[in-house]
Amino acid sequence: MVTTRLAALAGHFGRDIDRALLKLQALIESATNDGVDLLVLPDACLGGYISDLRRPDTEELPPALAADGPELKAVAKMAGRMTVCIGYTELCDGVRYNAATCVTGDGLLGSHRKVHQPAGESLAYAAGDSFTAFDTPVGRIGMLIDYDKTFPESARTLALDGARIIAALSAWPASITDRAARMTQDRQSRLFDLYDSARAAENQVVLVSSNQTGIQGGLRFLGQAKVVGPGGDVLARTGTKGGLAVAELDVDYEVNRARKVLRHLEERRIDTYRRLLDRGEH
């Protein structure tokens, strides 16, 4: 049995990139000492997230970085043998994207630009246009960025591309339209957990879900980082405060066991999904 130590971070990261890099240095060093093989950091780790989902202040947007810039190279160097997924604002040809990258000390392994955009996020970022899995030292991985996991097709596309681990990086806030007195009663808090378990179970994959904590402008982030098994069972989780959810498992064994009798990807009935087929959405 070959086990992999998976970790998801709940933590607060704001606009100060230099401060974030110092924080990441300590976090990654601690995770390395703890034997972590895959560390999934939140969306917007480098530079923070927008402060208002409905009307983002375009004059106060998070700083944007080049995918091959010194900041991400520094994170890769910190990672060493560990596989690290991290979110940031990417600048490419003058266009901004809510993006994630996966690195080791050897460099870039894969990247993702957030496809699905909630509320007014399109005023701050352009949308990505694909979901692609990639190979890493811990197996084949796909990445989602917060609102992407609301849509079953996102994780399904990654699973069909061979991903056995899905890293879901989030800057997911509490409800901005129906605030609850307690986080446990918050609608977005419930949905965040529901989507994590559903995306893992319906695709029979392991899902590693990170999230921001604390406050950015008018947004209060949920935390609730977790590792979810291929049956939808939560193997480790944090609360609403900062922390690391860590679980150790044999990913291939658990995925193969989940698919031993019921094989969701193989047992789909694409021929019956007529509306999707008519639109070419299969």
Disulfide bonds with the S-S distance in Angstrom:
none
